[in-house]
Amino acid sequence: MLDENDVVDLVCSCLVKRGFQIKQKLDASQQGIDIIAESSDKKFEYLIEAKGETSSRPGSERFEKPFNANQVHSHVAKGFYKGAELYSEYHSDKSKVIILAFPDTSHFRKYTGRIKSSLDSLGIRVLWVNEIGVMNEETFKPIDGGE
C-alpha cells in the first residue's frame, strides 16, 4: 500500500531514469507542489501533485490502512483543485506540464474517470503508480511529442 511519500519517491525515480532533473521533492508533511522536475532538454517543467492510498503519518487512524471510497474521493477532489489552481497560474506557459500522480487502484480510477473530460480540457495529465513503479510513462511526453 502506497502512501504519498511512496508515490513521490516512485515518480521521482522514474523521472530520474528518464533524464529529468528533480528541482523540488516535498514529503507529505510539506506544502507546495510535491514534485517539480525539468526535462533533460530544459524545455519542459513538470508540476506534479501526488496522493497516496493510505496515511503517511504514523499513529494516525488511517496509517497503513487503505483509504475508503469517501477518502479517495476527497483526495481526488483535492488533487483536481490543486491541478486547476496550477492551470490558472501557468496556463499561458506552454513549458509547464501539470500532472496528478495517483495510486493505481479501482477507487482512484473510478473518481478520476468521473472528471476525465475536465482534466482533459485543462490539459492535466494523470499518472498511475503502483508498488512496482509508474504505470504510464507516456504521461511524461511533452505536449508537442518531442523530447
Secondary structure, DSSP 8 states (H G I E B T S, - for coil): --BHHHHHHHHHHHHHHTT-EEEEE--TTS-S-SEEEE-TTSS-EEEEEE--SBB-STTSTTBTS---HHHHHHHHHHHHHHHHHHHHHHTT-TTEEEEEEEE--HHHHHHHHTTHHHHHHHT-EEEEEETTEES-GGGGS-TTS--
